C-alpha cells in the first residue's frame, strides 16, 4: 500500500515536470520560430498546424495499437467499429475540430505579436472562458472562491495588458501598440474558442465510453481536413509558389512535434495530477517563460504592473483549483 502511494506521488511530480517542460518549451520555441530572421521564406502557420494534426493522429493510432496488445488485427477492428461503424459519433467531433484548428492558428498569430511571458499570462484567461462554458453547457456549479478567483484573474490580465508610457520614436510606439493589439485579440479569441471546444469535447467524452485515443483520432482527422482547407484558402498563392513545407527547419519541426504531443501529454497528466498541481505547473511555466524571454530572447522587459498582474493571475489559478470541503455553490 505504501509502495503504491509512493509510486502515485512520484508519478504526480513526474507529470508536473513533463507538463511544465512541454508548455514552456512550446511557447518559447513557437515565439522564437515566428521572430527568427533567416534568409528565405518563413514557414506557414497553417502548414505547421496541419502537420501537427497528422502527427497527433499517427501517435494516437500507435497508442490504440498498444492498447490492443500490439495486435494489428485488433487495432483495425477497433478503428473500423468505433470510427467507420459509428458515423454519428464521429461527426460530433467536427465542431470542436474546426474550433481547435482556428485556435491553433490564432496562437501562431498571437506569438508573432506578443512576447512569450505576456502571452502565457494572458492565455490563462481560458480558465474564465472554460468556467463560464462549463456553467452554461454542463450545468457545473462554482463555489464562491472560484468566482472570486475569476475576478482576480481578469484583474491580473488587465494589469498585464495595461499600456505603459515608453520613451522612443512615436511612430515606432504606434507600430508596437498596433502589433500588441493584434496579438491580444488573437489570444482573446483563442481563449474563447479553447473554452468552448474544451467543454464541448468534455461533454462528448462523458456521454460515450469510447477511448480517449479513439476520440483524439476522430478529432485529428477532422482537424487535418479543416487545416488543409484553411491552408489552401488563405495561403494558396504561397503554397503554389514554394510548396506547403516552405521555410521548415529544425525549430519548426520541434514546434510541430510539441504542438502535436501537447494534447496527448495533458490527457495523460490529468490522470495523475490534481488541480493544485496543474495550477502549480501553469505558474512555473509563466515564471520560466518570463525569465527565458528576458535573459535569452531579450524581447521582454517586465514592469511593476506586469509583475503585480502576474502575481494575481498565479494566485487566481491556485485559488480556482483549490477544493474546499464546505461552502456554498453558485449556479448561473
C-alpha positions in Angstrom: 0.0 0.0 0.0 2.8 2.4 1.0 4.7 1.4 -2.2 1.6 2.1 -4.3 1.1 5.5 -2.7 4.8 6.4 -3.2 4.6 5.5 -6.8 1.4 7.5 -7.4 3.1 10.5 -5.7 6.2 10.1 -7.8 4.0 10.0 -11.0 2.3 13.2 -9.9 5.5 15.1 -9.8 6.8 13.5 -13.0 3.6 14.6 -14.6 4.1 18.1 -13.2 7.6 18.3 -14.7 6.5 17.0 -18.1 3.6 19.4 -18.3 5.8 22.4 -17.3 8.5 21.4 -19.8 6.0 20.9 -22.7 4.1 24.1 -22.0 7.1 26.3 -21.6 9.1 24.8 -24.5 6.2 25.0 -26.9 5.5 28.7 -26.2 9.2 29.7 -26.3 10.1 27.7 -29.5 6.9 29.0 -31.2 7.8 32.6 -30.3 11.4 32.1 -31.4 10.4 30.5 -34.7 8.0 33.3 -35.5 10.5 36.1 -34.8 13.7 34.4 -36.2 15.2 36.3 -39.0 16.5 34.0 -41.7 17.2 34.1 -45.4 14.3 32.8 -47.4 10.6 32.5 -46.6 9.1 31.9 -43.1 7.2 28.7 -42.6 3.4 28.8 -42.9 1.5 28.6 -39.6 -1.4 26.9 -41.4 1.1 24.2 -42.7 2.5 23.7 -39.2 -1.0 23.2 -37.7 -1.8 20.7 -40.4 1.4 18.8 -39.9 0.8 18.7 -36.1 -2.6 17.1 -36.7 -1.1 14.4 -38.9 1.5 13.6 -36.3 -1.1 13.5 -33.5 -3.3 11.1 -35.4 -0.3 8.8 -36.0 0.6 8.9 -32.3 -2.9 8.0 -31.3 -3.0 5.1 -33.8 0.1 3.8 -32.2 -1.4 4.1 -28.7 -4.6 2.2 -29.9 -2.2 -0.4 -31.3 -0.5 -0.8 -27.9 -3.9 -0.8 -26.1 -4.9 -3.8 -28.2 -1.9 -5.9 -27.1 0.2 -4.9 -30.1 -2.2 -6.6 -32.5 -2.8 -5.1 -36.0 -6.0 -7.1 -36.4 -7.3 -5.9 -33.0 -6.4 -2.3 -33.9 -8.1 -2.4 -37.3 -11.2 -3.9 -35.8 -11.4 -1.2 -33.1 -10.9 1.6 -35.7 -13.5 0.1 -38.0 -16.1 -0.4 -35.3 -15.5 2.9 -33.4 -14.9 5.3 -36.3 -16.3 3.9 -39.5 -19.1 2.0 -37.8 -20.3 4.9 -35.8 -20.6 7.8 -38.2 -22.9 9.9 -36.0 -20.5 9.7 -33.0 -17.6 10.5 -35.3 -19.3 13.6 -36.9 -19.9 15.0 -33.4 -16.2 15.8 -33.3 -16.4 18.0 -36.4 -17.4 21.1 -34.4 -14.6 21.1 -31.8 -12.1 20.1 -34.5 -12.9 23.2 -36.5 -12.7 25.4 -33.4 -9.4 23.8 -32.3 -7.9 24.4 -35.8 -8.9 28.1 -35.6 -7.4 28.3 -32.1 -4.1 26.7 -33.1 -3.7 29.1 -36.0 -4.5 32.0 -33.7 -1.8 31.0 -31.2 0.8 31.4 -34.0 -0.6 34.9 -34.7 -0.5 35.8 -31.0 3.1 34.7 -30.6 4.1 36.6 -33.7 3.0 39.8 -31.9 3.4 39.2 -28.2 6.4 38.1 -26.1 6.1 34.6 -24.5 5.6 35.9 -21.0 2.8 38.3 -21.8 1.2 35.6 -23.9 1.4 33.0 -21.1 -0.2 35.2 -18.6 -3.0 36.4 -20.9 -3.7 32.9 -22.2 -4.7 32.0 -18.6 -8.0 33.8 -19.4 -9.0 30.4 -20.8 -9.8 29.4 -17.2 -12.5 32.1 -17.2 -14.0 31.1 -20.6 -13.8 27.3 -19.7 -15.6 28.0 -16.4 -18.4 30.0 -18.0 -19.0 27.4 -20.7 -18.9 24.7 -18.1 -21.6 26.5 -16.1 -23.9 27.0 -19.1 -23.2 23.8 -21.1 -22.6 21.3 -18.3 -24.6 22.8 -15.5 -21.4 23.0 -13.3 -21.7 24.8 -10.0 -18.9 27.1 -9.0 -18.1 27.9 -5.4 -17.8 31.5 -4.1 -14.0 31.3 -4.0 -13.9 30.1 -7.7 -16.0 33.1 -8.8 -13.7 35.4 -6.7 -10.6 33.8 -8.4 -12.1 34.6 -11.8 -12.4 38.2 -10.8 -8.8 38.2 -9.7 -7.8 36.6 -13.0 -9.5 39.3 -15.0 -7.9 42.0 -12.8 -4.4 40.4 -13.2 -4.7 40.1 -17.0 -5.9 43.7 -17.3 -2.8 44.9 -15.4 -0.5 42.8 -17.6 -2.0 44.3 -20.7 -2.2 47.8 -19.3 -0.3 50.2 -21.7 2.9 51.8 -20.3 4.5 55.1 -21.4 7.8 54.2 -23.1 10.4 56.6 -24.4 11.2 56.4 -28.1 10.1 57.3 -31.5 6.3 57.9 -31.6 5.8 56.1 -34.9 7.6 53.0 -33.5 5.4 53.2 -30.4 2.3 53.2 -32.6 3.5 50.2 -34.6 4.3 48.4 -31.4 0.9 49.1 -29.9 -0.8 48.0 -33.0 1.2 44.8 -33.1 0.3 44.1 -29.4 -3.3 44.8 -30.1 -3.4 42.2 -32.8 -1.7 39.7 -30.5 -4.2 40.5 -27.7 -7.2 40.0 -30.0 -5.7 36.7 -31.2 -5.2 35.4 -27.6 -8.7 36.5 -26.5 -10.4 34.8 -29.4 -8.2 31.7 -28.8 -9.3 31.7 -25.1 -13.0 31.8 -26.1 -12.6 29.0 -28.7 -10.5 27.0 -26.3 -13.1 27.2 -23.5 -16.0 26.2 -25.8 -14.2 23.4 -27.6 -12.8 22.0 -24.4 -16.1 21.9 -22.6 -17.8 20.5 -25.8 -15.2 17.8 -26.0 -15.6 17.0 -22.3 -19.4 16.7 -22.8 -18.9 14.2 -25.6 -16.4 12.2 -23.6 -18.8 11.9 -20.7 -21.7 10.8 -22.9 -19.8 7.9 -24.5 -17.4 5.2 -23.4 -15.0 5.4 -26.3 -11.3 5.5 -25.6 -9.8 9.0 -25.4 -7.3 8.0 -28.1 -10.1 7.0 -30.5 -11.7 10.4 -29.8 -8.4 12.1 -30.5 -8.1 10.2 -33.8 -11.6 11.4 -34.8 -10.8 14.9 -33.7 -7.4 14.8 -35.5 -8.9 13.6 -38.8 -11.4 16.5 -38.9 -8.8 19.0 -37.7 -6.5 17.9 -40.6 -9.2 18.4 -43.1 -10.0 21.9 -41.7 -6.3 22.8 -41.5 -5.7 21.6 -45.1 -8.6 23.6 -46.5 -7.6 26.6 -44.4 -4.1 26.5 -45.8 -5.4 26.3 -49.4 -7.8 29.2 -48.9 -5.5 31.6 -47.0 -2.0 30.6 -48.3 -2.9 29.3 -51.7 -0.6 31.6 -53.6 2.4 31.0 -51.3 1.9 27.2 -51.4 1.6 27.3 -55.2 4.9 29.2 -55.4 7.1 27.5 -52.8 5.2 24.5 -51.5 3.4 23.8 -48.2 6.6 22.9 -46.4 8.5 26.1 -47.3 10.6 27.6 -44.5 10.7 24.4 -42.4 13.8 23.9 -40.3 14.8 22.1 -37.1 13.0 24.7 -34.9 9.8 24.4 -37.0 9.9 20.6 -36.6 10.3 20.9 -32.9 7.3 23.3 -32.7 5.2 20.8 -34.7 6.1 17.9 -32.5 5.5 19.8 -29.3 2.1 21.0 -30.5 1.1 17.5 -31.7 2.1 15.8 -28.5 0.9 18.6 -26.2 -2.7 17.5 -26.1 -1.7 13.8 -25.5 0.6 14.8 -22.7 -2.1 16.8 -21.0 -4.5 13.8 -21.4 -2.0 11.6 -19.6 -1.2 14.2 -16.9 -4.8 14.7 -16.0 -4.9 11.0 -14.9 -2.3 11.7 -12.2 -2.2 15.4 -11.4 -4.8 17.2 -9.4 -6.0 20.8 -9.9 -3.4 22.2 -7.5 -0.5 20.6 -9.3 -1.9 21.8 -12.7 -2.1 25.3 -11.3 1.4 25.0 -10.0 2.5 23.8 -13.4 0.9 26.8 -15.1 2.6 29.2 -12.6 6.0 27.6 -13.1 5.6 27.8 -16.9 4.7 31.6 -16.6 7.8 32.3 -14.5 10.1 30.2 -16.7 8.8 31.9 -19.9 9.3 35.4 -18.3 12.9 34.5 -17.3 13.9 33.0 -20.6 12.2 35.8 -22.6 14.1 38.4 -20.6 17.6 36.8 -20.4 17.8 34.8 -23.7 15.2 36.0 -26.2 15.6 39.6 -24.9 12.2 40.6 -26.2 10.6 41.2 -22.9 11.0 44.0 -20.3 9.0 43.4 -17.1 7.2 46.4 -15.4 5.7 46.8 -12.0 2.2 46.4 -13.4 3.2 43.2 -15.2 4.7 41.7 -12.1 1.7 42.6 -9.9 -0.7 41.3 -12.6 1.2 38.1 -12.9 1.0 37.5 -9.2 -2.8 38.0 -9.3 -3.1 35.5 -12.2 -1.0 32.9 -10.4 -3.0 33.3 -7.1 -6.2 33.1 -9.1 -5.0 29.9 -10.9 -4.3 28.3 -7.5 -7.5 29.5 -5.9 -9.7 28.3 -8.7 -8.3 24.8 -8.5 -8.4 24.7 -4.7 -11.1 22.2 -3.4 -12.9 23.1 -0.2 -14.9 20.6 1.8 -17.5 23.2 2.7 -19.0 26.4 1.3 -21.9 27.3 -0.9 -22.1 27.0 -4.7 -23.4 29.5 -7.1 -25.1 28.4 -10.4 -26.0 30.7 -13.2 
